[in-house]
Amino acid sequence: MSVSNKVGPAILVTAAFIGPGTVVTASLAGANYGFALIWALIFSIFATLILQEMAARSGVVTQMDLGENLRRSISNPIFRWLASALVICAIVIGNSAYQGGNISGASLGITSMLSDNTTTPDIIAAWSISHWSIIIGILAFIFMWQGNYAVLEKILIVLVAIMSVAFLTTFVITNPNLSKLFHGAFVPTVPTGATLTVIALVGTTVVPYNLFLHAASAKKRWSSASDLKSARTDLLISIPLGGLISIAILSTAASAFFGHQVELHNASDIAPALAPVFGSWAKIMLGVGLFSAGLSSAVTAPLAAAFALSGILGLKQSLHTAQFRLIWLSILIAGVAVSSTGYKPVSIILFAQVANGILLPVITVFLLWLMNQPELKQYKNTTMQNILGLLILLVTLLLSSKSLLSVYESLNQ
């Protein structure tokens, strides 16, 4: 069996968390702290594997996604309403804000590739981020509107493959110091001022929306507990690949920028800054990777919102239904609007930080509770899985407190 037949739902998770936010966060980590924080990415991938395996297992065994399980398992109507309202607010507001970043990132990737290219027609080279944002939005719309899950999955596999080749090629071009890389991977340190960067690296990888997306897509791909081996193989191929891409991005930035007094503030600074140091190929490949990362995340973010909300609201989860399409279309339009107008949604992003900070440990607790229900029988969590889940929960609680503290400090400056 080919690799393409072994990967599926988990590649959606990889496509979702390797977006412009991860590109920027990993680049800033490398530029500011060299290879010192690679261990945080390794921990993030480990945590993602543990939680996503639980989500996939719940979807395959119960044939319900997390939204459906949340709605059906919480008997107290007040708690059910509160949990549902929290998830809905976080997903709608958070995904809309981040969708703007996804589309902007894909647009920046294109403009980076086209800038200073003498073969590019002037009328195309002159297009602004707002023009490209609309085009990226139309592409994402076409991919999702066709309503064929298998085709959508294959499109994302191709985008992740392009992204992998681009970022790994850039990694090779920059010729990183392997001894420092392995030291950063296996000797955890937190340099002065790096605490929030560590939190950001974990937070951009362990994403609560992906738990909903994975459970829903896994139940569509596999119909019985006998398929769990395939679901785990899918995970073990797709998620570490995402981790390898993140490490390549961080290492590229560490080689190019650490110790060179080059400041990075956002995605638009990364690709152009590579050209003087490593030539046009590094710039072009990073532009290709940024475009693929933005477009793949621009597809998966609205899809995750549609799966989560339709499950919670008891709607039919089909890519063809009007309600399902209305949910992802609303997220997509909001993202295009944020990106094309150039508006910086500071207040929305602050709200999204608060919602994410609260949602991640809540979803982790719910997931651990769900995976210990007697209805799962032999497919319940083992003692070791519960211990690992609780360790991740402690980290997510730390992330929550730091995230809320960061927002509080920002509002009081």
PECORFEN-V553089 format. One record per helix or strand of 2 or more residues. SS is the DSSP state (h for helix, s for strand). FROM is the first residue (numbers start at 1). LEN is the number of residues. Records with the same first field share a line. If there is no record, write none. Layout:
SS: FROM-LEN, FROM-LEN
This chain:
h: 3-4, 9-9, 20-14, 38-25, 66-8, 77-38, 122-4, 129-17, 149-26, 178-9, 195-9, 208-14, 225-33, 267-12, 280-34, 322-20, 346-25, 374-6, 383-29
